[in-house]
Amino acid sequence: MSTTETDVASHRLLRDIKRELEGVREVLERQETRLGRLERNTNELKSDLVLIENQMLTRMNESIRLQLKIEEIVERLDASPDDRPSP
């Protein structure tokens, strides 16, 4: 093989390697984009779960307050004389 043939073969090989590397780079960029979307969606889901948890805790606290208020009213009614007329 002459020097020119070797140079041409080397050039072709380098061009093929460059083309393959470009393909790999494109695939990696697409994967990076997908991973970025996945990370964003995961963060949104975490935020939504925290919001739902806070809403649940608020409603549970409201329920407990209502239960305590009802118990307080029942105790006052039980402690007060019966002012209702007899049937």
C-alpha positions as CSV (number, residue, x, y, z in Angstrom):
1,M,0.0,0.0,0.0
2,S,1.3,3.4,-0.9
3,T,1.3,6.4,1.3
4,T,-1.6,7.9,-0.6
5,E,-3.7,4.8,-0.3
6,T,-2.9,4.7,3.4
7,D,-3.8,8.3,3.8
8,V,-7.1,7.7,2.0
9,A,-7.9,4.7,4.1
10,S,-7.1,6.6,7.3
11,H,-9.2,9.5,6.1
12,R,-12.1,7.1,5.4
13,L,-11.7,5.4,8.8
14,L,-11.6,8.7,10.6
15,R,-14.7,9.9,8.7
16,D,-16.5,6.7,9.6
17,I,-15.5,7.1,13.3
18,K,-16.6,10.7,13.2
19,R,-20.0,9.7,11.7
20,E,-20.4,7.0,14.4
21,L,-19.5,9.5,17.2
22,E,-22.0,12.0,15.8
23,G,-24.7,9.2,16.0
24,V,-23.7,8.4,19.6
25,R,-23.8,12.1,20.5
26,E,-27.3,12.5,19.0
27,V,-28.6,9.5,20.9
28,L,-27.0,10.8,24.1
29,E,-28.6,14.2,23.6
30,R,-32.0,12.6,23.1
31,Q,-31.5,10.6,26.2
32,E,-30.5,13.7,28.1
33,T,-33.6,15.5,26.9
34,R,-35.8,12.5,28.0
35,L,-34.0,12.4,31.4
36,G,-34.5,16.1,31.8
37,R,-38.3,15.7,31.2
38,L,-38.4,12.7,33.5
39,E,-36.7,14.7,36.2
40,R,-39.1,17.7,35.7
41,N,-42.1,15.4,35.8
42,T,-40.8,13.7,39.0
43,N,-40.3,17.0,40.7
44,E,-43.8,18.1,39.7
45,L,-45.2,14.8,41.1
46,K,-43.3,15.4,44.3
47,S,-44.8,18.9,44.6
48,D,-48.3,17.5,43.9
49,L,-47.8,14.9,46.6
50,V,-46.7,17.4,49.2
51,L,-49.7,19.6,48.3
52,I,-52.1,16.6,48.7
53,E,-50.4,15.7,52.0
54,N,-50.9,19.2,53.3
55,Q,-54.5,19.3,52.2
56,M,-55.1,16.0,53.9
57,L,-53.5,17.2,57.1
58,T,-55.6,20.4,57.0
59,R,-58.8,18.4,56.6
60,M,-57.8,16.0,59.4
61,N,-57.1,18.9,61.7
62,E,-60.5,20.5,60.7
63,S,-62.2,17.1,61.5
64,I,-60.5,16.9,64.9
65,R,-61.5,20.5,65.7
66,L,-65.1,19.8,64.7
67,Q,-65.2,16.6,66.8
68,L,-63.8,18.4,69.8
69,K,-66.4,21.2,69.3
70,I,-69.2,18.7,69.1
71,E,-68.0,16.9,72.2
72,E,-67.8,20.3,74.0
73,I,-71.4,21.1,73.0
74,V,-72.6,17.7,74.1
75,E,-70.9,18.1,77.5
76,R,-72.6,21.5,77.9
77,L,-76.0,20.1,77.0
78,D,-75.5,17.2,79.4
79,A,-74.4,19.6,82.2
80,S,-77.2,22.1,81.7
81,P,-80.7,21.6,83.2
82,D,-83.2,20.3,80.9
83,D,-85.2,23.3,79.8
84,R,-87.1,21.5,77.2
85,P,-90.9,21.0,77.8
86,S,-92.1,17.5,78.5
87,P,-94.2,16.0,75.7
